[in-house]
Amino acid sequence: MIVVTGATGNVGAHVVKELADAGAEVRALTRDPRAARFPDGVEAARTEDLPLDGASALFLNPAVVWQLGADKLLERAKESGLRRVVMLSSSSVLDDTDPQANPIGALHRGLEEQVRQSGLEWTHIRPGAFAANALDWADQIKAGDVVYGAYAGAHMAPIHEADMGAVAARALLTDDLLGQTPELTGPESLTFADQVRVIGEVIGRPLRYEEIPAEVAREKMVGGFMTPDVADSLLRVFAKMVGRPQAISPEVERITGRPGRTFAQWVADHADAFS
């Protein structure tokens, strides 16, 4: 039995599908199991109940750790006899830096260390920019042909959440990635302006990205789960990436045996969100 937390989320849903397609026994945790839709044979359960009995491995979404508490979750994992944790971390974590250079890296590095020190087998998957971040532009695109944001020339290599799910499933099903921290990117470096252009090409509308001052963008970013510290950290990263194409990681292809999905493929898979 493999337990997947955040099972209806951007990444967790793909982890569930990959595991189910592989014939694994899966328990998918979500806040509302009655409303969730999973592949046939997948058991749905409440996140808050943390049902780990009979499980051998756990896909750990940090959001669940923040909700339940890392100490409680890891202690429950050990008590239940679970032996492996595959954690969705972040490429913001820097192995050669202590303390971490930004709050996102610091938060994920702290969770990684707690998992390492638990005595359980572990793999920490470190994706960079999620392609799903482009959903933040959906309302602007529905309303017009211009996306407003900071640093139009900042490069990212957005990764499709399905590729993260495929790598996580490999780590859960095999011993190939034990003790590893694979850093994942998409297969191409694109500026924010490039990404908006690609969205337009896929949905059949000419779109453009118009740069606004960073302080104006910050005001729009802060709110909900986005704290001022996180917004400031992201904007510093974006500023550093202007005119600097991102290095492409070979890990998705190495681990899954196929090239990573392009940003255009991601847009095609989510075209309804922009129209």
C-alpha positions in Angstrom: 0.0 0.0 0.0 1.3 3.5 -1.0 -0.3 6.5 0.7 -0.5 9.8 -1.3 -1.1 13.1 0.5 -2.4 16.0 -1.4 -4.0 13.5 -3.7 -6.2 15.9 -5.6 -3.5 18.6 -6.0 -1.5 19.5 -9.1 1.2 16.9 -8.4 -0.6 14.4 -6.1 -3.3 13.6 -8.7 -0.6 12.6 -11.1 1.2 10.5 -8.5 -2.1 8.6 -7.9 -2.7 8.0 -11.6 0.9 6.8 -12.2 0.7 4.4 -9.3 -2.8 3.1 -10.2 -1.6 2.6 -13.8 1.3 0.6 -12.5 -1.1 -1.7 -10.6 -0.1 -0.5 -7.1 -2.4 -0.5 -4.1 -3.1 3.2 -3.4 -4.7 5.1 -0.6 -5.4 8.7 -1.6 -5.7 11.3 1.1 -7.8 14.4 0.6 -9.8 16.8 2.7 -13.1 15.6 1.2 -13.0 12.0 0.0 -16.7 12.0 -1.0 -16.1 14.7 -3.5 -12.8 13.3 -4.9 -12.6 11.4 -8.2 -9.8 8.8 -8.4 -9.0 5.9 -10.7 -10.8 2.6 -10.1 -9.4 0.7 -7.2 -7.9 3.7 -5.4 -9.0 4.0 -1.8 -10.0 7.5 -0.7 -9.5 8.7 2.9 -9.4 11.9 4.9 -6.1 13.7 5.3 -6.9 14.6 8.9 -7.3 10.9 9.9 -3.7 10.2 8.6 -4.5 6.5 7.9 -1.1 4.9 7.4 -1.8 1.4 8.7 -0.6 -1.2 6.3 1.3 1.2 4.1 4.9 0.8 3.0 5.5 4.2 1.4 4.2 7.7 1.6 4.2 10.6 -0.9 4.5 13.7 1.2 3.2 17.0 0.1 4.7 19.8 2.3 1.3 21.4 2.6 0.1 18.4 4.6 3.1 18.7 6.9 2.3 22.3 7.6 -1.3 21.3 8.3 -0.7 18.4 10.6 2.9 19.0 11.9 6.0 17.2 10.8 6.7 15.6 14.2 3.2 14.1 14.4 3.2 12.9 10.8 6.6 11.2 11.0 6.0 9.6 14.4 2.7 8.2 13.0 4.6 6.9 10.0 7.1 5.1 12.1 4.5 3.7 14.4 2.5 2.3 11.5 5.6 0.4 10.1 5.9 2.6 7.0 9.4 2.5 5.7 9.7 5.1 2.9 8.9 8.7 2.4 9.1 10.5 -1.0 8.8 14.2 -0.4 7.9 17.0 -2.8 10.6 19.6 -2.0 12.0 22.5 -4.1 15.0 23.4 -6.2 15.2 26.4 -3.9 17.0 24.2 -1.5 20.8 24.7 -1.8 23.0 21.9 -0.5 26.1 24.0 -0.2 24.4 26.9 1.7 23.6 27.1 5.4 21.5 28.9 6.3 19.4 28.8 3.2 19.4 31.9 0.9 15.6 32.3 0.8 12.6 31.4 2.9 11.2 28.9 0.4 14.5 27.0 0.5 14.8 27.3 4.3 11.3 25.8 4.8 11.8 22.9 2.5 15.3 22.2 3.7 14.0 22.0 7.3 11.4 19.4 6.3 14.0 17.5 4.3 16.2 17.3 7.4 13.3 16.1 9.6 12.6 13.3 7.1 16.3 12.3 6.9 16.6 12.2 10.7 13.4 10.0 11.0 15.3 6.9 10.1 13.0 6.2 7.2 14.1 5.6 3.6 13.7 8.9 1.7 13.9 10.6 -1.6 13.5 14.4 -1.9 12.2 15.5 -5.3 13.2 19.1 -6.1 11.3 20.7 -8.9 11.9 24.2 -10.1 9.1 26.4 -11.5 5.8 24.6 -11.8 4.1 25.1 -15.2 0.9 25.4 -13.2 2.2 28.8 -11.9 0.9 30.1 -15.2 -2.6 29.6 -13.9 -2.0 32.8 -12.0 -2.4 34.6 -15.3 -5.7 32.9 -16.2 -8.0 35.7 -15.1 -6.0 38.4 -16.9 -6.1 36.2 -20.1 -9.8 35.7 -19.8 -10.3 39.4 -19.5 -8.0 40.6 -22.3 -4.9 40.0 -24.4 -2.3 41.4 -22.0 -0.7 39.9 -18.9 0.9 42.4 -16.5 3.8 41.3 -14.3 7.3 42.0 -13.3 10.5 41.1 -15.1 9.3 40.1 -18.6 12.7 38.8 -19.5 13.2 36.5 -16.5 13.9 32.9 -17.6 12.3 29.8 -16.1 12.2 26.1 -17.2 8.6 25.3 -16.2 7.9 21.6 -15.5 4.7 19.8 -16.2 3.2 18.4 -13.0 2.7 15.1 -14.7 6.5 14.7 -15.0 6.8 15.4 -11.3 4.2 12.7 -10.7 6.1 10.2 -12.9 9.3 10.8 -11.0 7.6 10.5 -7.6 6.0 7.2 -8.7 9.3 5.8 -9.7 10.8 6.7 -6.3 7.8 5.1 -4.5 7.8 1.9 -6.6 11.5 1.2 -7.0 14.8 1.6 -5.1 16.3 3.6 -7.9 16.2 7.0 -6.2 16.7 6.1 -2.6 18.7 8.8 -0.8 18.7 11.0 -3.8 17.5 14.6 -4.4 16.8 14.9 -8.1 16.4 18.4 -9.3 13.7 18.7 -12.0 13.0 21.2 -14.7 11.0 21.3 -17.9 12.9 20.8 -21.2 13.1 24.4 -22.3 14.0 27.8 -20.8 11.4 30.4 -21.4 11.0 34.0 -20.3 7.7 35.1 -18.8 7.0 36.9 -22.1 7.7 33.6 -23.9 5.3 31.7 -21.8 2.5 34.1 -22.4 3.2 34.0 -26.1 3.1 30.2 -26.1 -0.3 30.3 -24.2 -1.6 32.5 -26.9 -0.4 30.3 -29.7 -1.9 27.2 -28.1 -5.4 28.8 -27.4 -5.4 30.7 -30.7 -5.2 34.2 -29.4 -2.3 36.8 -29.7 -1.2 37.5 -26.1 1.6 39.6 -24.8 3.3 40.2 -21.4 3.7 43.8 -20.3 6.2 44.5 -17.6 5.2 46.5 -14.6 7.4 47.8 -11.7 8.4 45.1 -9.2 6.8 47.1 -6.3 3.5 47.1 -8.2 3.7 43.4 -8.9 4.5 42.8 -5.2 1.3 44.4 -4.1 -0.6 42.0 -6.4 1.3 39.0 -5.2 0.9 39.4 -1.5 -2.2 37.7 0.0 -3.6 34.3 0.7 -0.6 31.9 1.0 1.8 34.5 -0.4 3.5 36.2 2.5 5.5 39.5 2.0 8.8 37.6 2.6 8.0 35.0 0.0 6.9 37.6 -2.5 10.2 39.5 -2.0 12.2 36.3 -2.3 10.5 35.4 -5.6 11.0 38.9 -7.0 14.7 38.7 -6.2 14.9 35.4 -8.0 13.1 36.8 -11.0 15.4 39.8 -11.1 18.5 37.6 -11.2 17.1 35.5 -14.0 16.5 38.3 -16.4 18.5 37.5 -19.6 19.9 34.3 -18.1 18.5 31.1 -19.6 18.0 28.4 -17.0 20.1 25.3 -17.2 18.0 22.3 -18.1 18.1 19.2 -15.9 18.4 15.8 -17.5 16.7 14.1 -14.6 13.2 13.7 -15.9 14.4 11.8 -19.0 17.0 9.9 -17.0 14.4 8.7 -14.5 11.4 8.2 -16.7 13.1 7.2 -19.9 11.4 9.9 -22.0 11.8 13.6 -22.5 9.9 16.0 -20.3 6.7 17.5 -21.5 7.0 20.9 -23.0 5.2 24.0 -21.7 3.1 24.0 -24.9 1.9 20.5 -23.9 1.0 21.7 -20.5 -1.0 24.6 -21.9 -2.8 22.2 -24.2 -3.7 20.1 -21.2 -5.1 23.1 -19.4 -6.4 25.2 -22.2 -9.9 25.4 -20.6 -8.4 27.4 -17.7 -7.6 30.3 -20.1 -10.8 30.6 -22.0 
